[in-house]
């Protein structure tokens, strides 16, 4: 790769633009006086070292990064409830400013590690001084509990370089199931939680 800055520029632009657009969804919910399905939005461009490590691991030639590495640009939408995830997915699939080209439901079909999330692979048009450039970006939609587990698992993955000791694997799997149980329990009382949150908001604003 001769010029990483030039290569990553459109990805950085895409992440910044998408963060603004996705955060705008949350503001629209609030403007309409509707409980937002979105708790918060984050985004990042994969660091160069991570790109190189993944390219080596997946045997991806640097000349093929644009086509074969789907998560150089990554967005994350975090929701309170599992049902919020599917509502957000519907909203995103209705948009015409990017194209959803693949989706993976790791909630209904969790990964072996216990990982749960909903992934959308999108093609996003970035406007540059040389014209339009369409790039791949990944949007992950998950609950607060799923996000907590995934953040911890990601940190441990760096420590153990993906080769977890057996006892750590078992504990992570138990923790993933506990997180999902928490999500299910919260969903069962979601209406009461929403009413309490609406009451708290109205009291704070009065």
Backbone as JSON, one array per atom type, in Angstrom:
{
  "sequence": "XXXXXXXXXXXXXXXXXXXXXXXXXXXXXXXXXXXXXXXXXXXXXXXXXXXXXXXXXXXXXXXXXXXXXXXXXXXXXXXXXXXXXXXXXXXXXXXXXXXXXXXXXXXXXXXXXXXXXXXXXXXXXXXXXXXXXXXXXXXXXXXXXXXXXXXXXXXXXXXXXXXXXXXXXXXXXXXXXXXXXXXXXXXXXXXXXXXXXXXXXXXXXX",
  "N": [[0.86, -1.19, 0.0], [0.83, 2.03, -1.06], [-0.06, 4.58, -0.25], [-1.57, 5.09, 2.54], [-3.13, 7.08, 3.72], [-4.51, 8.27, 1.61], [-5.94, 6.03, 0.73], [-7.55, 5.37, 2.98], [-9.02, 7.65, 3.35], [-11.69, 7.98, 2.04], [-13.09, 6.09, 3.55], [-12.98, 7.14, 6.12], [-14.44, 9.45, 5.68], [-16.92, 8.32, 5.03], [-17.63, 7.08, 7.47], [-17.88, 9.31, 9.19], [-19.99, 10.7, 7.93], [-22.05, 8.79, 8.03], [-22.35, 8.45, 10.79], [-23.46, 10.92, 11.51], [-25.88, 10.76, 10.1], [-27.11, 8.46, 11.21], [-27.25, 9.12, 13.91], [-29.03, 11.14, 13.57], [-31.42, 9.77, 13.22], [-32.07, 9.05, 15.83], [-32.56, 11.6, 16.93], [-34.81, 12.28, 15.45], [-36.75, 10.51, 16.42], [-36.97, 11.56, 19.02], [-37.84, 14.17, 18.48], [-40.38, 13.68, 17.53], [-41.54, 12.88, 19.8], [-41.43, 10.25, 20.46], [-40.33, 7.21, 21.96], [-36.94, 6.54, 21.56], [-35.58, 4.03, 19.48], [-32.94, 3.79, 19.37], [-30.1, 3.82, 21.34], [-27.37, 4.75, 21.42], [-24.83, 5.78, 19.01], [-21.87, 4.74, 17.45], [-18.72, 4.93, 15.67], [-15.98, 3.85, 13.58], [-12.83, 3.78, 11.82], [-11.0, 1.02, 10.79], [-7.88, 0.45, 12.34], [-4.62, 0.72, 10.76], [-2.77, -1.32, 11.44], [-4.5, -3.33, 12.34], [-5.88, -3.83, 9.99], [-3.82, -4.89, 8.41], [-3.14, -7.15, 9.95], [-5.53, -8.64, 9.82], [-5.72, -9.0, 7.08], [-3.54, -10.65, 6.63], [-4.27, -12.86, 8.19], [-6.65, -13.68, 6.94], [-5.74, -14.13, 4.45], [-5.83, -12.1, 2.45], [-5.06, -10.19, -0.3], [-3.36, -7.04, -0.41], [-4.07, -5.48, -2.53], [-6.65, -6.19, -2.92], [-8.21, -5.26, -0.88], [-10.39, -3.42, -0.83], [-12.5, -4.84, -1.97], [-12.64, -7.25, -0.56], [-12.34, -6.96, 2.22], [-14.62, -6.27, 4.53], [-15.16, -4.65, 6.71], [-13.64, -2.34, 7.08], [-14.59, 0.23, 7.35], [-16.62, 0.86, 10.04], [-19.7, 0.89, 11.77], [-21.65, 1.24, 14.74], [-24.68, 0.55, 16.25], [-26.4, 0.91, 19.18], [-28.93, -0.5, 21.15], [-31.74, -0.52, 23.48], [-33.49, -2.74, 23.79], [-34.02, -6.09, 22.49], [-36.04, -6.24, 20.54], [-35.92, -3.66, 19.57], [-33.68, -3.71, 17.97], [-34.48, -5.1, 15.65], [-36.42, -3.35, 14.72], [-34.83, -1.14, 14.08], [-33.25, -2.27, 12.07], [-35.21, -2.59, 10.07], [-35.77, 0.1, 9.52], [-33.29, 0.93, 8.47], [-33.07, -0.61, 6.18], [-34.97, 0.54, 4.62], [-33.91, 2.86, 3.68], [-32.56, 5.05, 1.12], [-30.07, 6.08, 0.72], [-27.96, 4.45, 0.94], [-27.01, 1.08, 0.08], [-28.15, -1.99, 1.23], [-26.38, -4.89, 1.16], [-25.89, -7.31, 2.25], [-26.91, -9.31, 5.04], [-26.58, -10.44, 8.41], [-27.81, -12.36, 10.91], [-26.88, -12.68, 13.95], [-28.18, -12.99, 16.28], [-30.44, -14.61, 16.36], [-29.08, -16.77, 15.37], [-26.53, -17.41, 17.02], [-22.95, -16.89, 17.31], [-20.41, -19.42, 17.75], [-18.85, -18.71, 19.91], [-20.6, -17.41, 21.54], [-21.23, -14.9, 20.85], [-23.48, -12.3, 20.01], [-25.3, -10.31, 17.75], [-26.55, -8.05, 15.25], [-25.72, -7.84, 11.93], [-25.25, -5.63, 9.25], [-24.16, -5.41, 6.0], [-23.22, -2.82, 4.02], [-23.26, -0.87, 0.98], [-21.88, 2.15, 0.4], [-22.14, 5.36, -1.02], [-19.56, 7.57, -1.47], [-18.81, 10.94, -1.93], [-16.27, 12.33, -3.74], [-13.46, 14.43, -4.75], [-12.8, 13.35, -7.1], [-15.04, 12.25, -8.06], [-17.8, 9.94, -7.53], [-17.34, 7.4, -5.09], [-17.88, 4.16, -4.26], [-18.07, 2.41, -1.31], [-17.54, -0.37, 0.93], [-19.15, -0.9, 4.04], [-19.65, -1.84, 7.44], [-22.42, -2.28, 9.52], [-23.18, -2.73, 12.83], [-25.72, -3.85, 14.92], [-26.88, -3.91, 18.14], [-27.79, -4.89, 21.55], [-27.44, -3.14, 24.73], [-26.47, -4.97, 26.61], [-25.42, -7.02, 24.97], [-23.45, -5.5, 23.75], [-21.75, -4.84, 25.86], [-20.75, -7.41, 26.53], [-19.48, -8.1, 24.08], [-17.52, -6.13, 23.89], [-15.83, -6.73, 26.05], [-15.05, -9.34, 25.3], [-13.69, -8.75, 22.95], [-11.48, -7.31, 23.91], [-10.2, -9.3, 25.43], [-9.61, -11.02, 23.38], [-7.52, -9.77, 22.07], [-5.58, -9.98, 24.05], [-5.16, -12.76, 24.25], [-4.74, -13.39, 21.66], [-6.74, -14.58, 20.13], [-6.73, -17.22, 20.92], [-8.22, -18.56, 23.3], [-7.85, -19.65, 26.69], [-9.29, -22.7, 27.97], [-10.93, -22.44, 30.28], [-11.5, -19.72, 30.27], [-12.92, -19.5, 27.89], [-15.22, -20.97, 28.56], [-16.25, -19.41, 30.62], [-16.77, -17.02, 29.25], [-18.74, -17.89, 27.5], [-20.77, -18.59, 29.29], [-21.22, -16.07, 30.35], [-22.17, -14.75, 28.08], [-24.61, -16.08, 27.7], [-25.86, -15.3, 30.04], [-26.06, -12.56, 29.6], [-27.82, -12.56, 27.44], [-30.04, -13.68, 28.63], [-30.63, -11.62, 30.4], [-31.36, -9.64, 28.51], [-33.7, -10.85, 27.5], [-35.31, -10.91, 29.8], [-35.58, -8.18, 30.3], [-36.98, -7.45, 28.04], [-39.44, -8.61, 28.58], [-40.5, -6.93, 30.48], [-40.56, -4.57, 29.17], [-42.52, -2.65, 28.48], [-43.28, -1.53, 30.92], [-40.81, -0.44, 31.63], [-40.47, 1.48, 29.59], [-42.62, 3.19, 30.15], [-41.83, 4.13, 32.65], [-39.45, 5.45, 31.98], [-40.44, 7.44, 30.28], [-42.01, 8.86, 32.11], [-40.01, 9.76, 33.86], [-38.57, 11.41, 32.12], [-40.47, 13.37, 31.49], [-40.86, 14.54, 34.01], [-38.33, 15.58, 34.46], [-38.17, 17.53, 32.52], [-40.15, 19.25, 33.16]],
  "CA": [[0.0, 0.0, 0.0], [1.7, 3.19, -1.19], [-0.55, 5.76, 0.45], [-2.69, 4.72, 3.41], [-3.99, 8.24, 3.96], [-5.39, 8.39, 0.44], [-6.81, 4.86, 0.7], [-8.5, 5.38, 4.08], [-9.79, 8.89, 3.33], [-13.11, 7.77, 1.79], [-13.68, 5.33, 4.65], [-13.17, 8.09, 7.22], [-15.55, 10.32, 5.29], [-18.15, 7.53, 5.14], [-17.95, 6.89, 8.88], [-18.37, 10.57, 9.74], [-21.3, 11.0, 7.35], [-23.02, 7.82, 8.53], [-22.61, 8.75, 12.2], [-24.4, 12.04, 11.53], [-27.19, 10.28, 9.62], [-27.7, 7.51, 12.15], [-27.63, 9.89, 15.11], [-30.22, 11.9, 13.17], [-32.59, 8.93, 13.47], [-32.42, 9.18, 17.25], [-33.16, 12.92, 17.13], [-36.15, 12.27, 14.86], [-37.63, 9.87, 17.41], [-37.18, 12.48, 20.13], [-38.62, 15.29, 17.98], [-41.76, 13.22, 17.42], [-42.02, 12.49, 21.12], [-41.47, 8.79, 20.5], [-39.13, 6.63, 22.55], [-35.97, 6.18, 20.53], [-35.09, 2.66, 19.43], [-31.48, 3.87, 19.35], [-29.51, 4.37, 22.56], [-26.27, 5.58, 20.94], [-24.19, 5.37, 17.76], [-20.43, 4.98, 17.37], [-18.15, 4.51, 14.4], [-14.52, 3.91, 13.53], [-12.12, 3.17, 10.7], [-10.09, 0.02, 11.33], [-6.48, 0.88, 12.31], [-3.81, 0.09, 9.72], [-2.23, -2.58, 11.94], [-5.59, -4.31, 12.35], [-6.13, -4.19, 8.59], [-2.73, -5.78, 7.98], [-3.26, -8.43, 10.68], [-6.66, -9.39, 9.29], [-5.38, -9.38, 5.71], [-2.65, -11.82, 6.72], [-5.04, -13.97, 8.75], [-7.65, -14.13, 5.96], [-5.07, -14.3, 3.16], [-6.36, -11.09, 1.53], [-4.03, -9.35, -0.89], [-3.63, -5.63, -0.16], [-4.72, -4.92, -3.73], [-8.06, -6.59, -2.92], [-8.83, -4.85, 0.38], [-11.67, -2.75, -1.05], [-13.53, -5.82, -2.32], [-12.7, -8.44, 0.3], [-12.41, -6.63, 3.65], [-15.91, -5.6, 4.58], [-15.36, -3.86, 7.92], [-12.67, -1.25, 7.27], [-15.47, 1.25, 7.94], [-17.56, 0.17, 10.92], [-20.64, 1.66, 12.59], [-22.34, 0.42, 15.74], [-25.9, 1.12, 16.83], [-26.72, 0.18, 20.4], [-30.34, -0.35, 21.51], [-32.07, -1.03, 24.82], [-34.17, -4.01, 23.76], [-33.8, -6.9, 21.3], [-37.01, -5.86, 19.5], [-35.46, -2.41, 18.97], [-32.71, -4.05, 16.92], [-35.19, -5.45, 14.41], [-37.05, -2.12, 14.24], [-33.77, -0.34, 13.46], [-32.9, -2.93, 10.8], [-36.25, -2.24, 9.1], [-35.55, 1.49, 9.13], [-32.08, 1.04, 7.64], [-33.32, -1.25, 4.88], [-35.86, 1.41, 3.86], [-33.18, 4.06, 3.23], [-32.06, 5.02, -0.26], [-28.76, 6.72, 0.61], [-26.98, 3.36, 0.82], [-27.64, -0.19, -0.3], [-27.84, -3.16, 2.05], [-26.05, -5.98, 0.23], [-25.84, -8.58, 2.99], [-27.26, -9.2, 6.46], [-26.29, -11.62, 9.19], [-28.5, -12.31, 12.19], [-26.18, -13.47, 14.97], [-29.01, -13.05, 17.48], [-31.16, -15.89, 16.23], [-28.05, -17.79, 15.14], [-25.34, -16.87, 17.67], [-21.68, -17.53, 16.99], [-19.99, -20.47, 18.69], [-18.29, -18.06, 21.1], [-21.67, -16.79, 22.32], [-21.42, -13.55, 20.3], [-24.76, -11.98, 19.41], [-25.41, -8.98, 17.17], [-27.12, -8.07, 13.9], [-24.78, -7.16, 11.05], [-25.63, -5.24, 7.9], [-23.09, -4.97, 5.11], [-23.8, -1.85, 3.1], [-22.42, -0.17, 0.02], [-22.17, 3.56, 0.65], [-21.5, 6.22, -2.01], [-18.83, 8.73, -0.96], [-18.54, 11.93, -2.97], [-14.89, 12.82, -3.65], [-13.12, 15.38, -5.81], [-12.65, 12.56, -8.32], [-16.32, 11.63, -8.36], [-18.37, 9.06, -6.52], [-16.63, 6.16, -4.78], [-18.75, 3.3, -3.46], [-17.24, 1.6, -0.42], [-18.23, -1.28, 1.84], [-19.12, -0.57, 5.46], [-20.43, -2.77, 8.25], [-23.19, -1.7, 10.63], [-23.55, -3.71, 13.85], [-26.81, -3.39, 15.78], [-26.91, -4.83, 19.3], [-28.28, -4.29, 22.8], [-26.42, -2.72, 25.7], [-25.87, -6.17, 27.21], [-24.59, -7.62, 23.93], [-22.3, -4.64, 23.51], [-20.83, -5.01, 26.99], [-20.07, -8.7, 26.37], [-18.62, -8.08, 22.9], [-16.38, -5.26, 24.18], [-14.93, -7.5, 26.9], [-14.51, -10.44, 24.5], [-12.74, -8.17, 22.0], [-10.26, -7.0, 24.66], [-9.54, -10.57, 25.76], [-9.13, -11.59, 22.13], [-6.19, -9.2, 21.83], [-4.64, -10.52, 25.04], [-4.87, -14.17, 23.98], [-4.54, -13.56, 20.22], [-7.77, -15.46, 19.6], [-6.62, -18.59, 21.46], [-8.62, -18.44, 24.69], [-7.8, -20.84, 27.55], [-10.6, -23.37, 28.03], [-11.76, -21.9, 31.34], [-11.96, -18.4, 29.84], [-13.96, -19.77, 26.89], [-16.44, -21.39, 29.25], [-16.79, -18.26, 31.35], [-17.32, -16.1, 28.26], [-19.99, -18.46, 27.0], [-21.76, -18.43, 30.36], [-21.53, -14.64, 30.43], [-22.99, -14.43, 26.91], [-25.96, -16.57, 27.97], [-26.42, -14.45, 31.09], [-26.41, -11.29, 28.96], [-29.01, -12.77, 26.62], [-31.14, -13.86, 29.58], [-30.96, -10.27, 30.85], [-32.11, -9.01, 27.43], [-35.03, -11.45, 27.45], [-36.07, -10.46, 30.97], [-35.9, -6.77, 30.11], [-38.02, -7.39, 27.01], [-40.71, -8.98, 29.19], [-41.04, -5.78, 31.22], [-40.18, -3.39, 28.38], [-43.56, -1.62, 28.51], [-43.14, -0.83, 32.21], [-39.58, 0.36, 31.58], [-40.72, 2.63, 28.73], [-43.48, 4.12, 30.87], [-41.02, 4.75, 33.7], [-38.53, 6.38, 31.33], [-41.24, 8.58, 29.8], [-42.38, 9.62, 33.3], [-38.81, 10.42, 34.34], [-38.24, 12.48, 31.17], [-41.46, 14.46, 31.64], [-40.59, 15.2, 35.28], [-37.07, 16.31, 34.31], [-38.37, 18.67, 31.61], [-41.2, 20.15, 33.7]],
  "C": [[0.89, 1.24, 0.0], [1.25, 4.37, -0.33], [-1.79, 5.4, 1.28], [-3.65, 5.88, 3.62], [-4.99, 8.41, 2.82], [-6.4, 7.23, 0.41], [-7.92, 4.95, 1.76], [-9.39, 6.62, 4.1], [-11.28, 8.69, 3.09], [-13.81, 7.0, 2.9], [-13.94, 6.25, 5.85], [-14.35, 9.01, 6.93], [-16.87, 9.58, 5.45], [-18.57, 7.37, 6.59], [-18.52, 8.17, 9.49], [-19.76, 10.9, 9.22], [-22.38, 10.06, 7.92], [-23.33, 8.04, 10.01], [-23.63, 9.88, 12.32], [-25.8, 11.56, 11.15], [-27.86, 9.37, 10.62], [-28.07, 8.18, 13.47], [-28.86, 10.73, 14.83], [-31.49, 11.1, 13.37], [-33.04, 9.06, 14.91], [-33.09, 10.52, 17.52], [-34.57, 12.98, 16.56], [-37.16, 11.6, 15.79], [-37.98, 10.86, 18.51], [-38.04, 13.66, 19.71], [-40.1, 14.93, 17.91], [-42.35, 12.81, 18.76], [-42.16, 10.99, 21.29], [-40.2, 8.26, 21.15], [-38.19, 6.16, 21.46], [-35.58, 4.71, 20.63], [-33.57, 2.61, 19.52], [-30.99, 4.52, 20.63], [-28.31, 5.26, 22.23], [-25.65, 4.96, 19.7], [-22.69, 5.68, 17.87], [-19.93, 4.52, 16.0], [-16.64, 4.63, 14.43], [-14.05, 3.37, 12.18], [-11.08, 2.23, 11.29], [-8.65, 0.54, 11.25], [-5.67, 0.1, 11.28], [-3.26, -1.26, 10.19], [-3.29, -3.67, 11.95], [-5.93, -4.77, 10.94], [-5.08, -5.19, 8.12], [-2.82, -7.14, 8.65], [-4.39, -9.27, 10.1], [-6.39, -9.85, 7.86], [-4.49, -10.62, 5.7], [-3.42, -13.05, 7.18], [-6.0, -14.56, 7.71], [-7.06, -14.33, 4.56], [-5.67, -13.38, 2.09], [-5.21, -10.24, 1.0], [-4.38, -7.88, -0.67], [-4.32, -4.97, -1.35], [-6.21, -5.24, -3.78], [-8.81, -6.14, -1.67], [-10.23, -4.26, 0.17], [-12.79, -3.76, -1.28], [-13.71, -6.89, -1.25], [-12.72, -8.16, 1.79], [-13.6, -5.72, 3.87], [-16.07, -4.62, 5.74], [-14.27, -2.82, 8.16], [-13.39, -0.05, 7.85], [-16.51, 0.52, 8.77], [-18.4, 1.14, 11.73], [-21.31, 0.71, 13.57], [-23.53, 1.2, 16.28], [-26.27, 0.27, 18.03], [-28.15, 0.54, 20.84], [-30.57, -0.86, 22.93], [-32.59, -2.46, 24.74], [-33.91, -4.75, 22.45], [-34.76, -6.49, 20.19], [-36.64, -4.54, 18.84], [-34.5, -2.67, 17.82], [-33.42, -4.3, 15.6], [-35.94, -4.24, 13.85], [-36.04, -1.22, 13.53], [-33.36, -0.95, 12.12], [-33.92, -2.58, 9.72], [-36.06, -0.81, 8.6], [-34.37, 1.63, 8.17], [-32.31, 0.46, 6.25], [-34.26, -0.42, 4.01], [-35.12, 2.6, 3.24], [-32.71, 3.9, 1.79], [-30.72, 5.73, -0.43], [-27.62, 5.71, 0.72], [-27.75, 2.08, 0.5], [-27.19, -1.3, 0.64], [-27.59, -4.34, 1.1], [-25.92, -7.34, 0.92], [-26.25, -8.34, 4.43], [-27.02, -10.53, 7.15], [-26.91, -11.47, 10.57], [-27.8, -13.26, 13.17], [-26.93, -13.45, 16.3], [-29.79, -14.37, 17.48], [-30.19, -17.05, 16.02], [-26.72, -17.27, 15.71], [-24.09, -17.58, 17.17], [-21.32, -18.53, 18.08], [-19.47, -19.88, 20.0], [-19.36, -17.53, 22.04], [-22.01, -15.4, 21.81], [-22.8, -13.41, 19.67], [-24.75, -10.53, 18.93], [-26.1, -9.14, 15.83], [-26.2, -7.25, 13.01], [-25.43, -6.85, 9.71], [-24.36, -4.83, 7.15], [-23.73, -4.05, 4.09], [-22.77, -1.36, 2.1], [-22.83, 1.29, 0.07], [-21.43, 4.43, -0.36], [-20.86, 7.45, -1.35], [-18.53, 9.67, -2.13], [-17.14, 12.51, -2.77], [-14.63, 13.81, -4.78], [-12.91, 14.67, -7.15], [-13.94, 11.87, -8.72], [-16.77, 10.71, -7.25], [-17.53, 7.79, -6.36], [-17.52, 5.35, -3.85], [-17.88, 2.35, -2.62], [-18.13, 0.7, 0.44], [-18.09, -0.79, 3.28], [-20.01, -1.56, 6.2], [-21.13, -2.01, 9.37], [-23.57, -2.84, 11.56], [-24.64, -3.1, 14.72], [-26.95, -4.4, 16.91], [-27.49, -4.12, 20.52], [-27.1, -3.85, 23.67], [-25.71, -3.93, 26.29], [-24.96, -6.87, 26.2], [-23.32, -6.81, 23.7], [-21.27, -4.76, 24.62], [-20.04, -6.31, 26.83], [-19.07, -8.64, 25.22], [-17.38, -7.22, 23.13], [-15.35, -6.0, 25.03], [-14.26, -8.62, 26.1], [-13.45, -9.93, 23.53], [-11.41, -7.85, 22.68], [-9.49, -8.26, 24.99], [-8.96, -11.23, 24.51], [-7.73, -11.06, 21.79], [-5.16, -9.79, 22.79], [-4.2, -11.93, 24.67], [-4.69, -14.47, 22.49], [-5.5, -14.61, 19.63], [-7.75, -16.88, 20.14], [-6.92, -18.55, 22.95], [-8.35, -19.75, 25.45], [-9.21, -21.41, 27.73], [-11.5, -22.77, 29.11], [-12.3, -20.52, 30.99], [-13.07, -18.56, 28.81], [-15.28, -20.11, 27.55], [-17.09, -20.23, 29.98], [-17.42, -17.25, 30.39], [-18.66, -16.6, 27.73], [-21.1, -18.33, 28.03], [-22.19, -16.96, 30.48], [-22.42, -14.21, 29.27], [-24.43, -14.88, 27.13], [-26.64, -15.74, 29.05], [-26.86, -13.11, 30.52], [-27.69, -11.43, 28.15], [-30.23, -12.99, 27.5], [-31.6, -12.5, 30.12], [-31.78, -9.54, 29.79], [-33.54, -9.54, 27.37], [-35.91, -10.98, 28.61], [-36.48, -8.99, 30.82], [-37.0, -6.59, 29.05], [-39.4, -7.69, 27.6], [-41.34, -7.84, 29.97], [-40.75, -4.48, 30.49], [-41.22, -2.28, 28.46], [-43.48, -0.82, 29.8], [-41.9, 0.07, 32.22], [-39.79, 1.61, 30.75], [-41.59, 3.67, 29.43], [-42.7, 4.86, 31.95], [-40.06, 5.78, 33.11], [-39.26, 7.63, 30.84], [-41.64, 9.48, 30.98], [-41.18, 10.42, 33.81], [-38.46, 11.61, 33.44], [-39.18, 13.67, 31.33], [-41.22, 15.23, 32.93], [-39.35, 16.07, 35.18], [-37.27, 17.58, 33.5], [-39.39, 19.66, 32.14], [-40.62, 21.17, 34.66]]
}
